[in-house]
Amino acid sequence: MQSLIHTYKRYRTLQTHRISALPVVILMPHSACNCRCVMCDIWKDNKNLKQLTTEDVTGLLISLKKLGTGQVVMSGGEALLNNNFFELCKILKNEGIKVSLLTTGLSIKNNAIQLLRWVDDLVVSLDGDEPTHDAIRNIPSAFAKLKEGVAHLKLLNPNYRITARTVIHRLNFRNWPAIIAAAKAMGIDQVSFLPADISSHAFNRQTAWSEPRQHEILLSEQELPELQEVVNTVLSQTADFTDKFIAESAAKIQDIYHYYTAFYGLNPFPYKKCNAPWVSAVIEADGTVRPCFFHDSIGNIRDSPLADLLNTEAAIAFRRTMDMSTNATCVKCVCSLNLSPLATL
């Protein structure tokens, strides 16, 4: 009965634009990061630390239970830098909420026992083979630490799910087949790919990147034919799509090429069917709430309950008038979440 009621509420949310069910919440427990990635500015603000407290998460529970939230994704920054990270997980898990963690992977070996107890699954960042990954992360031995951590977790529990996420951009697109090989060699269960966000204010960009900065990550027009060749190589490995080792469909992998060609006016940006603002919310390390990573703040959980913030007149109007095909932020968005009312988490 509870499941039917929650499904009904998810349908009503999509129809009325008033949030009565919220399947997924993304928390950023800590504002700092332990990597210095070239495509992200989060680490540049490490000195201005912000973090969620146990009081913040305990206070969230009223809204999460009211909205039937079934999954919390811990993102960052690096969530494991929060000294109370596992206490936050414990609060959520004790309420029957699934916890997933997005992590750089540098400290998963040291936290293995706690991870297996309090976190349902991991998503690790993987940027290339060892030299490429370390160069992009700007941290010595980043690849070795990630590999060692994955191996240790799998030794303790071979069935523990660990997936990898890779941002494809100018500095690693030629390494794409090697990334797939490295993920398999590590024992990763599945790998996912997306293009680099270079145009939004996300990832702690106080101002959007200027053109010179964008072109450090954005492929040049002259490199696009080579990107298509690499995409063709990836697509030729049909078994990786059949067995879902690569999470995306072949069409979505091809769209990474189309995303970069769109910057040069060669085609429109690929359309993304997304309902993230209706099915999820992002809560940053200082309590700021956003409808997704890329849109403006709608308030702060330290001022008002999450359920109230999601249903202010302004928030409802934002969702009611949202057109993904014309909204400037959505058109260039690199990711999407499209969760139907019938989808299980």
N, C-alpha and C positions, 0 to 999 in steps of 0.2 A: 504493500500500500504506500509506504514512504517513497519507494522508487517511482511509482506512478505519479504521486503528487509532485515530486521533484521534476520529472519529465514534463508534466503539465506547466509547471512554473517556468521551465526553460523555454517552452513554446510561447508562453505569455510574454516573457521578457523580449523575445525577438519581435513579437507583434506590437507591443505597447511601448517599447523602449524604456520601460521602467524595470529596473533590476529587481526581480524577485527570486532569482536563482543565479548563483555565481560559481560554476564548477571549479574554476582554477584561480588561484591567487599567486602572484610572483612577489616574493619578498627579497629585499636586498639587505641582509643582516649587517653588512659592513661596507663602508664606502671605499676603503682602500683595496689595493691589489698587490699581489706578490710577483707580478710580471710587469714588464715595461713594453707592451706590445706596440708595434708600429702603427696599427690601424685603430688604436683606442687611446683615449686621453684620460681614462679613469685614474691611472697611476700618477698622473701629473699633479693631482690634488691630494696625495697621500698624507700630507702634513695636516690637512684640515679634516681630521677623522670624525666620522659620524657613524653611529651604529644603533640598531634596534635593541631594545632592552626586553627582559622577561616581562616587565610590566606592559610594554607595548603589545607583545604577542598575546599575553593573557587578556588584555583589553579587547583585542581583535576577536577573541573567541565568540563573543556575543553575536557579532555580525556574521562570522563564518558559519556558526550553527544556524542562524536565522536564514542565511542564503544557501545552505546546504553545500558548502564548499567541500569538495572531496579530495583535492590535491593542492598542496603548496609547493611551489618550485622555488628553491633557494638559489638566488643569483647574486650578481655582484658587479664590481669588485670581486674579491675572493671571500665567500661567506665563512669559510673556516677560520678566518682571521678574527672573527668575533669570539671572544673568550667564553661566551655563554652559548655558543652555537648549538651544542647538543642539548642544552637545557631548553632552548627554543624548540628544537625538534621533539623533545620529550613532551612538552606542553601540547603540541599539535597531535603527536601520535596517540597520546592518551585520550584524545577526543575522536580517534578513528580516522584522522586525516592522513592521507598518504603524503610522504615527503620525498621530493626529488632534489638532487643537488647538481648545479652547474659549477664546475670547478676547473682551475688550471691544472690540477693534478699533482702539484709540487709536494703536497703534504698528506696525500691519502694513505701512504704506508704508515706514517706515524699515528694516524687516526683510524686505522683499519677496524679495530674491534668496535669502536663507537659507531663508525659508519655502518657496519653490518647490523648493528642493533637498532639504530635510530633513523637510518636513511634507506628508503626502499630501492632506489636506483641512482646511478651516477651518470652524468653527461660530462665528459672531459673534452677539453679543447686540444685539438691536434692540428698543427699548421704545416706539417711536412715530414720528410724523413729527418733524421737526427740533426744534420747541419742546418737544414732550412728551418726546422722548428725552433732550434736554439737562437738562430739569427732573428727570427720574427718576434720571439718572446723576449729577446734581449736579456736573457738570464742564462748563465752557464749551467750546463747539465740539466736543463729543463726537460729535455726528451728522456734522458736516463732516469730521472726521478719519476716522471710520469709512467714510463715503462715498468720500473721497479714496483711502483704502487699498484698498478693494475695486476701485475703478476702475483703480488702478495695477497690482494683481495681474492683473486681467483683460486689461489692455493687454499685459502681459508674456507671459501665457499665458491665452488666452480659454477654454481647456478646464479650467482649474484649478477644482475644485469648492469653492464657498463657499455654505454654507447659513446661515440665521439662526434663532435661537431667541428667542421672545418669551414672557415671563411676563405673563399677563393678570390685572389686578387693578383695584382701585378707581380708581387714578390714570390708567389708560390704556384701559379697556374701551371707552369711547366712541370712541376713536381707532383701533379695530381695523381697519376698512376702510382707513384711511389708512396703517396699518402695512403692509398687503399691497401697497398702491400704492407705498409708499416702497421696499419690498424689490424690487419689479419694476424700479423706476426705477434702483436701484443696480446692477442686474445680478446680484442674488442668484439662485442656482439653485433654492432651495427654502426654504420657511419653515415653522417648527414652533411650536405653541402649547401652553402648559400653564398651569394656575392657579398662584397663589402659595402657597408653603408658609408658613403662619403659626403652626404649632402644634408644630414639632419643634425639636430642639437643633442642627439642621444650620446651616451658613453662619455658624459661629463664635458661635452664641448660647450663652453660658455658662448662661443660664437661659431657659426658654421665654418667649416674649413674653406680657406681661400683656394683659388684654382691651383697655385703651385703646390700647396699641401695635398689637395685632392689627387694630383697627378703622381704623387709618390705611391699611391695605392691603385688608382684607376689605370687600367690598361690604356696604352696609346692606341690610336686608330691603326697604326701600322702593325700592332701586335694582334689585332683581332683575327686575321686568318690563321695565325698560329694557335690562338685559343680554340678556334673551331676544330683544328686538327687534334688538339688534346681532348676536346669533348668527344670527338669521333672515337678516339682510342678508348675512352672510358665507356662509351655506349656499346663498343664492340664486345665488352665483357658481359655478355647477356646473363650469365649465371649469377652475377652480383645483383642483378635486378630481379631475377626469378626467385632467388632465395631471400630477397629483401635485405641482403647485407648492406646495399645502398638503400637508404630509407626513401629517397625520392624516386619518382617515376622517371623514365627516360625523357619525357617531355619537360619535366621540371629541370633536369640537368641541362637540357638544351637551352632552357630559358635563362640560365646563367650567362650564356653567350649573348642572348638577346638583350639581357639587362645592360651589358656593357656596350653593345652596339647602339642602344637607345641614346646613350650620352652623346653620340655623334650624329643623331638624327636619322639613322639608317632604318629604324623601325620604332614603333611605340614601345614604351616600357611594358613588360609582360603584365597582364592583368592577374591580380591575386584575389581570389575569393576569400574574404576574411570577415570574421565576426568577433574579433578579439575584444572590442569595447563592450560587447554584450555578454561575453562569457568569461571574462577575466579582468583583473586589475593588477597594476604594478604599485608596490609600496616600497619607496626608497628608504635608505638608511636613516634619514632624518624624519621619516613619517610621511613624506610627500606622497600623494596618491595621483597616479596617472591612469588613463583608460588603456594605454599600452606604452611601450618604451618610448615611442616617438611623438606622442601628442602631449599637449600642455597639461600642467597640473590642474586638478580639480579640488584640491584642499589637502588637509593633513590630518592623520588619524589621532594626533595629539590634541587636536582642536574639536573634532567631531567624530562620531562613530562612522566606520566605513560604509555601512548600509545607508546612512543619511547622506554622506558625500556623493555616493553613486546616484542618488535620486533627487538631487537638487534640480530646480527648474533648468539651470544652465546645462547640467550634465545630461538631462533627458533631451533637451533641445539639440545638444551636440550629436547625440546618437540619432535622433529623428531626422536631422538634416544631413547626416553623413552620406556622401556619395563617393565610394571608393574609387570610382573611375575618373573623378575630377579633382578630388582633394589633393593638393600639391604634395602633402606628406605621404599619403597613401600611394600615390602614383609611383613614387620612387622608393617605396618601402622594400626592404630586402627579405622580409619574412612575413608569414601570415599564420593565423590560427583560425581555422574554420571548423568549429565544433557543433555538430548537429545536436538537437535535443535528445536524440536516441543514442548518441555516441557514448561509449563507456570510456572512463579514463584509464 
